[in-house]
Amino acid sequence: VELIGKFGLLPNDALIAATCKHYEDFRQVDFLEVVEP
């Protein structure tokens, strides 16, 4: 719910984003740049 409100995501997209964030999957994709605050 936090990601839905914060980023305006649809529920399914928020679930995917939360899962990837938890397991740090974005770091495994070479064409994505992970930007942290």
C-alpha positions as CSV (number, residue, x, y, z in Angstrom):
1,V,0.0,0.0,0.0
2,E,2.9,2.3,0.8
3,L,4.3,2.0,-2.8
4,I,0.9,2.5,-4.3
5,G,0.4,5.9,-2.6
6,K,4.1,7.0,-2.8
7,F,4.6,6.3,-6.5
8,G,1.1,6.1,-7.8
9,L,1.5,2.4,-8.8
10,L,-1.2,0.0,-9.6
11,P,-1.5,-2.8,-7.0
12,N,0.1,-5.5,-9.2
13,D,2.9,-3.2,-10.1
14,A,3.5,-2.3,-6.5
15,L,3.7,-6.0,-5.6
16,I,6.3,-6.6,-8.3
17,A,8.3,-3.5,-7.2
18,A,8.1,-4.5,-3.5
19,T,9.3,-8.0,-4.2
20,C,12.2,-6.8,-6.4
21,K,13.2,-4.3,-3.7
22,H,13.1,-7.0,-1.0
23,Y,15.2,-9.5,-2.9
24,E,17.4,-6.8,-4.6
25,D,16.6,-8.2,-8.0
26,F,17.2,-4.9,-9.8
27,R,20.9,-5.2,-9.0
28,Q,21.1,-8.3,-11.1
29,V,19.8,-6.6,-14.3
30,D,22.8,-5.1,-16.1
31,F,20.9,-2.5,-18.1
32,L,19.2,-0.9,-15.0
33,E,20.9,1.6,-12.8
34,V,20.0,1.4,-9.1
35,V,19.9,4.9,-7.5
36,E,19.7,5.1,-3.8
37,P,19.0,8.2,-1.7
